[in-house]
Amino acid sequence: MPMPMTMPTTMNDVSIIIPSKNEEKSIFECVTRVFNVYPEAEVIVVDSGLDGTCKIIHDLQKKYPTLI
């Protein structure tokens, strides 16, 4: 029997996954906008590119501690 769906009680109960490949030009704005809407959410960026996206994410982690 399937479990009933429940709504998150806080934004700490929300995880957002952002797939990324060579998004150096747009990842800063994308992540910033997500945190503007969901400031307490856990945000996971999965980067498989070869550009500077990973460095930008690393820098953003200083401002957003729930960014992985």
N, C-alpha and C positions, 0 to 999 in steps of 0.2 A: 504494500500500500504506500503511495507516495506521501512524503512529508508535506504538510500545508505550508504555503508561502507566507512569510512574515516580512513586514516592512522593517528596514533598519531603524533603530531607535535613535541613533546618533550618526553623524558623519564618520565617526571612528569605525562604524560597521560597514563602510563603503570602501571598496577597492576598485580603482580604475586602472586598466592596463592600456598603455599606448604603444602600439607596434611602431617601430621606426627603422628606416633604412635610408641613410644619407639625407637626414632632415636638418642638417646644420642651420639652414636658413630659416626654418620655421619652428623648431622645437622649443625655443625660448618662449615665444608667444603662445604656443599650444599649452605648455605646462603652466604658464602664468595664468592663462584664462581658466584652466581647470581649477586651480587653487582659488581663483577669485569667486568661483561658483561653489566649490566644495572645499573650504579651507581646512577642514579636519580629516579629509579623506586620505587614504593610503593610495599613492600614485606610483605605478610601476611602469618604467619605460624599458622596453625590450629593444635594444639597438643591435642591428646586424650589419651596419654600414661601416664604411672605412673613412668617413670624414670626421669633423670635429664635434659631432653630436655628443659623444660620451663626455668630452671635456665640459661642454655646456651643462649637461646634466649634473656632473660633479660640482660645478660652481653653484648651480641652483639648489643643491642639497644643503648648502650652508643656510639658505633662507627658508627652505621647506624641509624640515626634518623627517617628514613622512614620505618623502620622495625616494624611491628605490630604483 
